[in-house]
Amino acid sequence: SQQGEEDPQALSIQEGENATMNCSYKTSINNLQWYRQNSGRGLVHLILIRSNEREKHSGRLRVTLDTSKKSSSLLITASRAADTASYFCATDGSSASKIIFGSGTRLSIRP
Amino acid sequence: NAGVMQNPRHLVRRRGQEARLRCSPMKGHSHVYWYRQLPEEGLKFMVYLQKENIIDESGMPKERFSAEFPKEGPSILRIQQVVRGDSAAYFCASSHDGREETQYFGPGTRLLVL
């Protein structure tokens, strides 16, 4: 079964609002990553957070990691139309060399 | 510095034909990973290769699928005798080091089996 599972599956918000996506995983990890995928395109790496980190920022992105709850959240502040995409969390699972993706959150930003 | 290159971007095959997908990693990267994404789903790991070696093929179907990463040239994902269920987007990623390193993804090859 999937290591990472995103919640919600789909999210629609107004431009300018904040978007929060959550990810839960099952086994211990070394790191957790978030990726964005625009429709029909490849994945773009957004941010990596290591298991000993609790929070990380990158521009309008804020990622938190709670290893006790085996969960992570991705917050996009002041959303823009260009943020419309699918967002995937990925963990390294049982192997540090391969990453395992969840099924994604489809984010739509309404103008 | 060019990113990960994949070709072709789109590939149409009839049932029973062979599909060859190519991936050129980023310059300086010697680790390559292949993932498959079915419509409306997340990516699933298929295989991890270093130059001339398969490190982890736990996600590869047992039959018809093979992968290689020769000393010279791109990595190749080969699907023999394709079936309709093979229709998917196949993504390649590369990293400099296989341990806890960010993987950089190519644009994917979209395979359609008629």
Interface residues (C-beta under 8 A of the other chain):
Chain A: Q2 G4 N30 N31 Q33 Y35 G40 R41 G42 L43 V44 H45 L48 R50 F88 A90 D92 S95 A96 S97 K98 I99 I100 F101 G102 S103 G104
Chain B: H31 Y33 Y35 E41 G42 L43 K44 F45 Y48 I55 D56 G59 F91 A93 G98 R99 E100 T102 Q103 Y104 F105 G106 P107 G108 R110
